[in-house]
Amino acid sequence: ILSSHLYLVLAAAGLFLTAILLNRYVIETTSSIYYSSRIQKDIQQKEKDFAKLATDTSLINSLVSESYSQETLQQLLEEEKGYGFFVYERRLSGESRLLFWNTQVALPPINLMEESDVSRLVTLKNGFYVHTSKSLVLNGRRFALEALIPVMWKYFVEIENLKTEFASFPDARRRVDISFEPTSQQVKSSYGNILFYLKQITLRHQLSSWWTIAFVLAGIFLLFWFIHQSAHFIAEKKGLWWGTSFLVTVILLLRLCTYYFPDLMDLRQFELFDPAIYG
């Protein structure tokens, strides 16, 4: 059986080895590069959308005069835009009056409202945001257009629905975190300034990539195929019960290996194997 089906064992071993090397030396080392690129692209895209929105004077005029339609309001909601949008009127006394907002999740910090055409990371009660602003004069009135682009939700007390995670990429929190110390992975705004850095993190139950999972599943399939062929060969030579006993014994041994050596498969990374389900 070994001489005729040795290729199955070798192929399965090769797939397992490829999965290990891929996860350890490719996915883990490049995840910070991958996520920094995606997060930066997402932030800059929303900054550019806000900048385009700020140049639409007819729309801004309808917002401050409260003459906009329900359809316009639906298009400006945070769920549609992906960021908070606020219109303030700047008064001569130095005070600012909020005229329009599309979210009730957060408000931009007051002390940054005199700035224009700039983006920076700010910390609010429910997480980190990129705050950007534009100044506008309409009909002799001065306005401040503000945007809050959510980067990471972070709450004082975490529950099931309020977890620390990146706003646009929830899975990224398993591999990277925001760093205020310089690292090799920078996240820049559309204006070119550095907003923050990303650092690599290693958790106990690291989420494998889909490529790694595919290689492991293919290796398991080939390994089971070899075991099946072996059991069939033994059944033909020694009888059905010998073949069945061999099959049950090997499957039981494999199951015991995954039970006593959980790091082999690291099944805890998948929700199905999380002990919290049985709790």
C-alpha positions as CSV (number, residue, x, y, z in Angstrom):
1,I,0.0,0.0,0.0
2,L,2.9,2.4,0.7
3,S,4.6,1.7,-2.6
4,S,1.4,2.3,-4.6
5,H,0.1,5.3,-2.6
6,L,3.2,6.9,-1.2
7,Y,2.5,10.0,-3.4
8,L,-0.6,10.7,-1.3
9,V,1.4,10.9,2.0
10,L,4.2,13.0,0.4
11,A,1.6,15.4,-1.2
12,A,-0.2,15.7,2.2
13,A,3.0,16.4,4.0
14,G,4.0,19.0,1.4
15,L,0.7,20.8,1.8
16,F,1.0,20.9,5.6
17,L,4.5,22.2,5.4
18,T,3.5,24.8,2.8
19,A,0.7,26.0,5.1
20,I,3.0,26.3,8.1
21,L,5.6,28.2,6.2
22,L,3.0,30.4,4.5
23,N,1.4,31.4,7.8
24,R,4.6,31.9,9.7
25,Y,6.9,33.6,7.2
26,V,4.5,35.2,4.7
27,I,1.1,36.0,6.3
28,E,2.4,37.1,9.7
29,T,5.2,39.2,8.4
30,T,3.2,40.9,5.6
31,S,-0.1,41.4,7.4
32,S,0.9,44.8,8.8
33,I,1.9,45.9,5.3
34,Y,-1.4,44.6,3.9
35,Y,-3.7,46.2,6.5
36,S,-1.8,49.5,6.6
37,S,-2.3,49.8,2.8
38,R,-6.0,49.0,3.0
39,I,-6.7,51.2,6.0
40,Q,-4.8,54.1,4.4
41,K,-6.7,53.7,1.2
42,D,-10.1,53.6,3.0
43,I,-9.3,56.8,5.0
44,Q,-8.0,58.7,2.0
45,Q,-11.0,57.7,-0.1
46,K,-13.4,59.1,2.6
47,E,-11.3,62.2,2.9
48,K,-11.6,62.8,-0.8
49,D,-15.3,62.2,-0.7
50,F,-15.6,64.8,2.1
51,A,-13.5,67.3,0.2
52,K,-15.8,66.8,-2.8
53,L,-18.9,67.2,-0.6
54,A,-17.4,70.4,0.9
55,T,-17.2,72.0,-2.6
56,D,-20.9,71.5,-3.3
57,T,-22.1,74.9,-2.2
58,S,-25.7,74.4,-3.3
59,L,-25.9,71.3,-1.1
60,I,-24.3,73.1,1.9
61,N,-26.6,76.0,1.4
62,S,-29.6,73.7,1.5
63,L,-28.3,72.1,4.7
64,V,-27.8,75.3,6.6
65,S,-31.1,76.7,5.4
66,E,-32.8,73.4,6.3
67,S,-34.4,73.2,2.8
68,Y,-33.0,69.7,1.9
69,S,-35.2,66.8,0.9
70,Q,-35.6,63.4,2.6
71,E,-33.7,61.8,-0.3
72,T,-30.7,64.1,0.3
73,L,-30.7,63.3,4.0
74,Q,-30.6,59.6,3.3
75,Q,-27.6,60.0,1.0
76,L,-25.7,61.9,3.6
77,L,-26.3,59.5,6.5
78,E,-23.2,58.0,8.1
79,E,-24.4,54.5,7.0
80,E,-24.1,55.7,3.4
81,K,-21.0,57.9,3.7
82,G,-19.0,55.8,6.2
83,Y,-18.0,58.9,8.2
84,G,-19.6,61.6,10.3
85,F,-20.4,64.9,8.6
86,F,-21.0,68.2,10.5
87,V,-21.7,71.8,9.5
88,Y,-21.0,74.5,12.1
89,E,-21.6,78.2,11.8
90,R,-18.7,80.3,13.1
91,R,-19.9,83.5,14.9
92,L,-18.0,86.7,15.5
93,S,-18.2,86.0,19.2
94,G,-16.0,82.9,18.7
95,E,-18.7,80.5,19.4
96,S,-19.8,77.8,16.9
97,R,-23.3,76.6,16.3
98,L,-24.0,73.1,15.0
99,L,-26.5,73.3,12.1
100,F,-26.3,69.9,10.6
101,W,-25.0,66.4,11.5
102,N,-25.5,62.9,10.0
103,T,-24.7,60.8,13.0
104,Q,-25.2,60.8,16.8
105,V,-22.3,58.5,17.5
106,A,-19.7,61.3,18.1
107,L,-19.0,65.0,17.8
108,P,-15.7,66.5,16.5
109,P,-13.5,68.2,19.2
110,I,-14.1,71.9,19.6
111,N,-10.5,72.9,19.9
112,L,-9.7,71.9,16.3
113,M,-12.4,73.8,14.5
114,E,-10.2,76.7,13.5
115,E,-8.1,74.5,11.3
116,S,-8.8,73.9,7.6
117,D,-7.5,71.4,5.0
118,V,-5.8,69.2,7.5
119,S,-6.3,65.7,9.0
120,R,-5.2,64.2,12.2
121,L,-6.0,61.3,14.5
122,V,-8.2,62.2,17.5
123,T,-9.2,60.1,20.5
124,L,-12.9,60.2,21.5
125,K,-14.9,58.3,24.1
126,N,-15.7,55.5,21.7
127,G,-12.5,55.1,19.8
128,F,-10.1,56.7,17.4
129,Y,-11.1,58.9,14.5
130,V,-9.5,60.9,11.7
131,H,-10.7,64.4,12.0
132,T,-10.6,66.7,8.9
133,S,-12.2,70.1,8.3
134,K,-12.9,72.7,5.6
135,S,-13.7,76.4,5.9
136,L,-16.4,77.9,3.8
137,V,-18.0,81.3,3.3
138,L,-21.6,81.5,2.0
139,N,-23.6,84.6,1.7
140,G,-21.3,86.4,4.1
141,R,-21.6,83.7,6.7
142,R,-18.6,81.6,7.8
143,F,-19.0,77.9,8.2
144,A,-16.8,75.0,9.3
145,L,-17.4,71.7,7.7
146,E,-16.1,68.8,9.8
147,A,-15.7,65.1,9.2
148,L,-15.0,62.3,11.6
149,I,-13.7,59.1,9.9
150,P,-13.9,56.2,12.3
151,V,-10.6,54.2,12.5
152,M,-11.0,52.0,15.5
153,W,-13.9,51.4,18.0
154,K,-12.5,51.3,21.5
155,Y,-14.8,51.3,24.6
156,F,-14.2,51.6,28.3
157,V,-16.2,48.4,28.9
158,E,-16.3,45.8,26.2
159,I,-19.4,43.5,25.6
160,E,-20.4,41.2,22.7
161,N,-21.6,44.1,20.5
162,L,-19.0,46.7,21.6
163,K,-15.6,45.2,20.8
164,T,-12.3,46.8,20.1
165,E,-11.9,46.5,16.4
166,F,-11.0,48.5,13.3
167,A,-14.1,50.2,11.9
168,S,-13.8,49.1,8.3
169,F,-11.7,46.0,8.8
170,P,-12.9,44.1,12.0
171,D,-10.5,41.1,11.3
172,A,-7.5,43.4,11.3
173,R,-7.5,43.6,15.1
174,R,-6.3,40.0,15.2
175,R,-3.0,40.9,13.5
176,V,-2.3,44.6,13.9
177,D,-2.9,47.5,16.3
178,I,-2.5,51.2,16.3
179,S,0.9,52.5,17.5
180,F,1.9,56.0,18.4
181,E,5.5,55.0,18.4
182,P,7.1,55.1,14.9
183,T,7.1,51.8,13.0
184,S,7.8,50.8,9.5
185,Q,4.1,50.9,8.6
186,Q,2.7,54.4,8.3
187,V,-0.9,55.4,7.6
188,K,-1.0,58.8,5.9
189,S,-3.8,61.2,5.1
190,S,-4.6,62.5,1.6
191,Y,-2.7,65.6,2.6
192,G,0.5,63.6,3.1
193,N,0.9,63.9,6.9
194,I,1.3,60.7,9.0
195,L,-1.9,59.9,11.0
196,F,-0.6,56.9,13.0
197,Y,1.4,53.8,12.7
198,L,0.5,50.1,12.8
199,K,2.3,47.4,14.7
200,Q,2.3,43.7,14.4
201,I,0.6,41.8,17.2
202,T,0.6,38.0,17.9
203,L,-2.4,36.6,19.7
204,R,-2.6,33.1,21.3
205,H,-5.2,32.0,18.7
206,Q,-4.0,33.7,15.5
207,L,-6.4,33.7,12.6
208,S,-5.0,31.8,9.7
209,S,-5.3,33.1,6.2
210,W,-7.7,31.5,3.7
211,W,-4.7,30.3,1.7
212,T,-3.4,28.5,4.8
213,I,-6.7,27.0,5.5
214,A,-7.1,25.8,1.9
215,F,-3.7,24.1,2.0
216,V,-4.5,22.4,5.3
217,L,-7.9,21.1,4.1
218,A,-6.3,19.8,0.9
219,G,-3.6,18.0,3.0
220,I,-6.3,16.5,5.3
221,F,-8.2,15.3,2.3
222,L,-5.2,13.5,0.8
223,L,-4.3,12.0,4.2
224,F,-7.8,10.7,4.6
225,W,-7.7,9.3,1.1
226,F,-4.5,7.4,2.0
227,I,-6.1,6.0,5.2
228,H,-9.2,5.0,3.2
229,Q,-7.1,3.2,0.6
230,S,-5.1,1.4,3.3
231,A,-8.2,0.3,5.1
232,H,-9.7,-1.0,1.8
233,F,-6.5,-2.8,1.0
234,I,-6.4,-4.5,4.5
235,A,-10.1,-5.4,4.1
236,E,-9.5,-7.1,0.8
237,K,-6.5,-9.1,2.2
238,K,-7.5,-9.8,5.8
239,G,-11.3,-9.3,5.9
240,L,-13.8,-6.5,6.6
241,W,-13.4,-6.4,10.4
242,W,-9.6,-6.0,10.1
243,G,-10.1,-3.1,7.7
244,T,-12.8,-1.5,9.8
245,S,-10.6,-1.9,13.0
246,F,-7.7,-0.3,11.2
247,L,-9.8,2.6,10.0
248,V,-11.4,3.3,13.4
249,T,-8.0,3.0,15.2
250,V,-6.3,5.5,12.9
251,I,-9.1,8.0,13.1
252,L,-9.2,7.7,16.9
253,L,-5.4,8.2,17.1
254,L,-5.7,11.3,14.9
255,R,-8.5,12.7,17.1
256,L,-6.5,12.1,20.2
257,C,-3.5,13.9,18.6
258,T,-5.6,17.0,17.9
259,Y,-7.0,16.8,21.5
260,Y,-3.7,16.5,23.4
261,F,-1.8,18.7,20.9
262,P,-4.2,21.4,20.0
263,D,-1.5,23.6,18.5
264,L,-1.3,21.2,15.6
265,M,-4.5,22.5,14.1
266,D,-5.2,25.5,16.3
267,L,-9.0,24.9,16.0
268,R,-9.7,27.5,18.6
269,Q,-9.3,30.2,16.0
270,F,-12.6,29.2,14.6
271,E,-15.9,30.2,16.2
272,L,-17.3,26.6,16.0
273,F,-14.5,25.4,18.4
274,D,-14.8,28.3,20.9
275,P,-15.6,26.9,24.4
276,A,-17.8,30.0,25.0
277,I,-20.4,28.4,22.7
278,Y,-20.8,25.5,25.1
279,G,-20.9,27.9,28.0
